[in-house]
Amino acid sequence: ERQEVEAFARSMFSKESRPTAVFCSNDIFAMLTMRAARHCGLKIPGDVSIVGYGDAFYSRMADPSLTTVAEPHEEVGRIACEILIKEISKKDKVSFKHEIRKMIDVSLVVRESTAALLA
């Protein structure tokens, strides 16, 4: 999967109409995208801004440090446990066929992998 991400990013950056910003679904994919951008001779963030998701501990150690979306992992775990306990305590058979949605607040952690938006 990681090789596929990097190969896709390289092909994306090799095109004439390449992106100037990329949002990745997680920090590992963002770092692979950064590696692909450098392989294609692009500067981060000069030529392309890259953002990850998850605020993994290693994202601040990347070069350049990775801008990422941080989510409250403890709150996500607490909510998941509450839902699971509620479902298990039901007298009826546990059924996770229904959809459960909870909103949580996330925050953008701006680091060095993104440039200011040009007007």
N, C-alpha and C positions, 0 to 999 in steps of 0.2 A: 504494500500500500504506500509506503513512504517513497519508494522508487517511482511509483506512478505519479505521486504528487509532484515530485521534483521534475520528472519528465514533462508533465503537463505545464508546469510553470515555465520551464525552459522554452517549450514550444510557444507559449503565450507571449513571452518576452522577445522571441525571435521574429515575431510578426511586425509588419510595418506600422500597423495601428495598435501598438502595445498599450496596456493600461498604465496610468500614472499612479494608481493606488489599488491595493489589493487587501480585502478583508478575508482572513482565513478562519475556519471553524474552530481551530485550536492553536495553541502556541507552537506545537511541534511542526504543524503544517506551515505556520508563518515562518519559522526558522528555515525550513526546507525551501520555502519560496524565496527567502533572502539569499540563500546559497545559490539558487538557480539564477537570481537576478545578477549576482556578482559574476557568475560563470558567463553570463551574456554581456558582461562589461558595463553593467548599470551601477550607478551609485545610489545608495540608500541613505538618506531620503531624497537626494538631489534629483534623481531620475524617476524614482518610484517610492511611494510611501507604502509601508506594510504594517498591518494591524493583526494581532492574534486575538484569541479568546481563552480566558481561563486564569490569566496572571500566574502561571506556573513559576516556581521559585527561580528557575533558570532563565526566565525571560529577561530579567534585569542584568544577567551576565552575558547576554548575547552582544555581538559587536556589529552594528550599533545596538544598544539596549532596545528591547521590543516594546512598542506601544501595544497595549492589550486591554481587553475588557475584563474587569475583575467581577466575579460573582461571590456572594457570601457562602462559601462551601459549607460552613457549619449550619447556617440557616437552611440550606437545601437539604442537608442530611437530617436535620430535625424535622422538617416538614414531611420528608419521605417516611421517616419512622412513625410520625403521628398518623399518617394515612394508612400505613401498613398495620399498625396496632388497631386502628378503628375498623379496618376490614376484617382482621382476624377475630376481633371481639364480637362481630355480628353473629347472631344465632344461625342465620342462613349460611349456606355454602359460600365461601369466599369467591367472588367473581370480579376480576379486574377488567371486564369487558367494557365498562363505562369509562368515559374519559374524565380525568381529574385535571383541573387547571389551577395553578396558583401563580400569582404575580410576585416576583421578587425584584428588588432594586439592584441594579448593577452600576458600575462606575467605569469610566474610561480613565486608564492610567497612561498618561502621555509621557513617552520617553523619546529616544532619539531616532526611531525608525520612521517617523512621520515628519513631513514638512508642513509649514503653514499653507493654508489654502490661498491661492492667488485670486484676486478679484478680477 
